[in-house]
């Protein structure tokens, strides 16, 4: 059985996705906190929606990045 090599460009893409997820994981709670501090401001709802969307995006990109890193190391999962 031959040993597979790591696909370096795909690995780099996965690491970039994880880095983007980590960045959003820090920015989104700050935006949400800022929205809750200023509930009487007219832009309260749009800022809150932006923060929640950023948090959801961070989770999504974290999973996609991890999936891409695993795919670069072990190859695509074959369906039976």
Steps between C-alpha positions, in 0.01 A plus 500: 500500500643830392523792742312812393667839487352816646350731239676823604285750307185343642655503848577871462141566396374316809733693731380829346140401565579415862684832542196685363278307741719593796493865396120494479483319837663803662324776303142367514459501881638856511239609245222320688610656831512843339147453367366403844672798664320739263147362491346846466698574181304479171753257350470252789325225301726514188817496714368208706413310181849572365660362818287186501565441129874538566482242780317253278753563222786435744359160598436411135852600390650311793333178391579557132863580581540191714336289230738645239807432716390141557431457129848630414662247732286190445338558162132517413266267682382231259132407496413130505 
